[in-house]
Amino acid sequence: MKSGSVFCEVEECSGLAENVFSIWLKADREILAAAQPGRFLHILCPEGSLLRRPISICQTQGDMLRLVFEVKGEGTRWLSRRRRGDSLDILGPLGSGFDLSGGPLLLAGGGIGAAPLLFCAQMKRCDAVLGFASGQKAVLLSEFASACDGAEFSSDDGSLGRRAYVTELLEERLRSGGYKGVLACGPEPMLRIAAGLCRDYSVPLQVSLEQRMGCGVGACLVCSCRIVKDNREGYARVCRDGPVFRASEVVWDD
């Protein structure tokens, strides 16, 4: 990982779904070598705030790196308007990634949380269950169908795949057995339910937590979360100690 920020040139920026965009960046060998599923780039988005935006790496291809993100404010709206030839000021890749050893593995993604899981599927063949609010908000379906041995989709309103929450698909897969680990990313309520299910079925779960971040390197403590390690409760910094954690270590709020 580079010690300071660098500039990466935008190769392509396009819309994927309602308020969801994809950006391909040209990256040097050092950045690509440090890119791992679950790690993120901290991007300077001048409009709206001086704080950078953390965006998980979706995939790599040749000398390019892909980010998929949802517009949530002025900063990400500015990012969605970048065009080919523009440059982005980035830090990273930062944080910890998913452990892809062992298997078979199951990917469980909710909404935009599907994006970093595609990188996992690119690195290792897995099964996947993905849930979205609606078909209009679904992303990366063809990519997952191609990269995974088996990919199943659901939506809250039934406009895509089955009308079900992704945690329902997850429980069905866990009940069928055979998985040695689950990797999950999505909204906190989804991850909390997934943690309970994996505990009940005795399947290790890794989660990528979504938190607001400040510095991105563990100095400001904005992104602290409660964890239990060695039977002691304490705090971890999502940007530096995560964003990927063992679900059994996370203190889930009721």
C-alpha positions in Angstrom: 0.0 0.0 0.0 1.3 3.5 -0.8 2.0 5.6 2.3 0.3 8.8 0.8 -2.5 9.6 -1.5 -2.1 9.1 -5.3 -4.0 10.1 -8.3 -5.8 7.4 -10.4 -7.3 8.2 -13.8 -11.0 7.4 -14.5 -11.4 5.0 -17.4 -15.2 4.8 -17.3 -18.1 5.9 -15.1 -21.6 4.6 -15.7 -24.9 4.1 -14.0 -25.9 0.5 -13.0 -29.2 1.0 -11.3 -31.2 3.6 -9.4 -28.5 5.8 -7.7 -25.8 3.1 -8.2 -22.7 3.8 -10.2 -19.6 1.9 -11.4 -16.2 3.5 -11.9 -13.2 1.8 -13.5 -9.8 3.3 -12.5 -6.4 2.8 -14.0 -4.1 1.7 -11.2 -0.4 1.0 -10.9 1.0 -2.4 -10.0 1.5 -1.5 -6.3 -2.2 -0.7 -5.8 -3.3 -3.7 -7.7 -1.0 -6.0 -5.7 -2.5 -4.6 -2.5 -6.1 -4.9 -3.6 -7.9 -7.7 -1.8 -11.6 -8.6 -1.4 -13.0 -6.6 1.4 -10.3 -3.8 1.3 -11.3 -0.3 0.3 -10.1 3.0 -1.3 -10.5 6.3 0.6 -11.5 8.8 -2.1 -11.4 12.6 -1.8 -14.7 14.0 -3.0 -14.4 17.8 -2.7 -18.0 18.6 -3.0 -20.0 18.5 0.2 -17.2 17.7 2.7 -13.4 17.6 3.1 -13.8 14.0 4.4 -12.9 11.2 2.0 -15.4 8.5 1.1 -14.6 4.8 1.8 -15.6 2.6 -1.1 -14.9 -1.2 -1.3 -13.1 -2.6 -4.2 -15.5 -4.5 -6.4 -13.0 -6.2 -8.8 -9.8 -5.9 -10.7 -9.1 -6.6 -14.4 -5.7 -6.1 -16.0 -4.4 -2.7 -15.0 -7.8 -1.5 -13.8 -9.8 -1.5 -10.6 -13.5 -1.2 -10.3 -15.6 0.5 -7.6 -19.4 0.2 -7.3 -21.1 2.7 -5.0 -24.5 4.2 -4.1 -25.1 7.9 -4.2 -25.9 8.9 -0.6 -24.9 12.6 -0.4 -23.0 15.4 -2.2 -19.7 13.6 -2.1 -20.8 10.5 -3.8 -23.0 12.5 -6.2 -19.8 14.4 -7.2 -18.1 11.0 -7.7 -20.9 9.8 -9.9 -20.3 12.7 -12.3 -16.7 11.8 -13.0 -15.8 11.1 -16.6 -13.1 9.4 -18.6 -9.8 11.2 -18.2 -10.7 12.7 -14.8 -8.4 12.0 -11.9 -9.3 10.9 -8.3 -7.2 11.5 -5.2 -7.2 8.2 -3.4 -5.6 6.5 -0.3 -5.3 2.8 -0.2 -6.1 0.0 -0.5 -6.9 0.2 3.2 -8.3 -2.1 5.9 -8.4 -5.9 6.2 -9.9 -8.2 3.7 -11.9 -11.5 3.6 -10.1 -14.8 4.4 -10.8 -17.0 1.4 -9.0 -20.0 2.6 -10.9 -23.3 3.0 -14.3 -23.9 1.6 -16.9 -24.4 0.2 -17.8 -20.7 0.9 -21.1 -19.0 0.5 -21.4 -15.2 -0.2 -24.4 -13.3 1.2 -25.0 -9.8 0.0 -27.7 -7.2 0.7 -28.1 -4.3 -1.7 -24.9 -2.4 -2.5 -23.2 -4.8 -0.1 -23.0 -7.2 -3.1 -20.3 -5.2 -4.7 -17.2 -6.2 -2.6 -18.4 -9.9 -2.7 -17.9 -10.0 -6.4 -14.2 -9.6 -5.9 -14.4 -12.7 -3.6 -16.1 -14.6 -6.4 -13.5 -13.4 -8.8 -10.7 -14.8 -6.6 -12.4 -18.1 -5.6 -15.4 -20.0 -6.9 -18.2 -19.7 -4.4 -22.0 -19.9 -4.2 -23.9 -16.6 -3.6 -27.3 -15.4 -2.3 -28.0 -11.8 -3.0 -31.0 -9.7 -2.0 -32.2 -6.3 -3.2 -35.1 -3.9 -2.4 -36.4 -4.3 -6.0 -35.3 -5.3 -9.4 -34.7 -1.6 -10.2 -32.0 -1.5 -7.5 -30.3 -4.8 -8.3 -26.7 -4.7 -9.6 -24.0 -7.1 -10.9 -26.4 -10.0 -11.5 -24.8 -11.3 -14.7 -21.3 -10.9 -13.1 -22.3 -13.1 -10.1 -24.1 -15.6 -12.3 -20.9 -16.0 -14.4 -18.4 -16.0 -11.5 -20.3 -18.2 -9.0 -21.0 -21.9 -9.1 -24.6 -21.1 -8.1 -26.1 -17.6 -7.6 -29.6 -17.0 -6.2 -31.4 -13.6 -6.1 -34.3 -12.2 -4.2 -36.1 -8.9 -3.8 -38.3 -7.4 -1.1 -41.1 -6.7 -3.5 -40.8 -9.8 -5.7 -39.8 -7.9 -8.9 -36.5 -9.9 -9.0 -36.2 -13.6 -8.3 -38.0 -14.8 -5.2 -39.9 -12.5 -2.9 -37.8 -12.9 0.2 -35.1 -11.4 2.3 -31.6 -12.5 1.6 -31.4 -13.9 5.1 -34.2 -16.3 4.2 -32.1 -17.6 1.3 -29.1 -17.8 3.6 -30.9 -19.9 6.2 -32.1 -22.4 3.4 -28.5 -22.8 2.2 -27.2 -23.3 5.8 -29.9 -25.8 6.4 -28.8 -27.8 3.4 -25.3 -28.0 4.8 -21.9 -28.3 3.2 -20.6 -24.8 3.6 -17.4 -24.2 5.7 -17.8 -20.5 5.8 -20.0 -17.5 4.9 -18.8 -14.1 3.8 -21.4 -11.3 4.2 -21.8 -7.6 3.4 -24.9 -5.5 3.7 -27.0 -3.4 6.1 -26.3 -3.9 9.8 -29.7 -5.5 10.5 -29.1 -8.1 7.8 -25.6 -8.8 9.2 -27.0 -9.2 12.7 -29.5 -11.8 11.5 -26.9 -13.6 9.5 -24.7 -13.7 12.6 -27.4 -15.4 14.5 -28.1 -17.9 11.7 -24.5 -18.9 11.3 -24.1 -19.3 15.0 -27.1 -21.6 15.1 -25.8 -23.7 12.2 -22.2 -23.6 13.5 -20.8 -22.1 10.3 -18.1 -19.4 10.7 -19.2 -16.0 9.4 -17.0 -13.0 8.2 -18.8 -9.7 7.9 -17.8 -6.4 6.2 -19.1 -3.6 8.4 -20.4 -0.3 7.0 -19.4 2.7 9.1 -18.9 6.4 8.7 -15.2 7.1 8.6 -13.0 10.1 9.0 -9.3 9.6 8.5 -9.4 6.0 7.2 -6.2 5.0 9.0 -7.3 4.5 12.6 -6.3 7.9 14.0 -9.7 9.7 14.5 -11.8 6.9 16.2 -14.9 8.0 14.2 -15.5 4.4 13.0 -15.1 2.6 16.3 -17.3 -0.5 16.9 -17.6 -2.8 19.9 -16.0 -6.2 19.8 -15.3 -9.1 22.1 -11.9 -10.7 21.9 -10.3 -13.2 24.4 -13.5 -12.8 26.5 -12.9 -9.1 26.9 -15.1 -6.4 25.4 -13.4 -3.4 23.8 -13.4 -1.3 20.7 -12.0 -1.8 17.3 -11.5 0.7 14.4 -13.4 -0.4 11.4 -11.1 1.4 9.0 -7.9 -0.2 10.4 -8.9 -3.4 12.2 -11.7 -4.1 9.7 -13.8 -3.5 7.8 -13.9 -7.4 7.8 -14.4 -9.0 11.2 -15.4 -12.4 12.5 -19.1 -12.1 13.3 -18.5 -13.9 16.6 -16.3 -11.0 17.7 -18.8 -8.2 16.9 -21.1 -6.9 19.7 -24.4 -6.6 17.8 -26.8 -3.9 19.1 -30.4 -5.2 19.8 
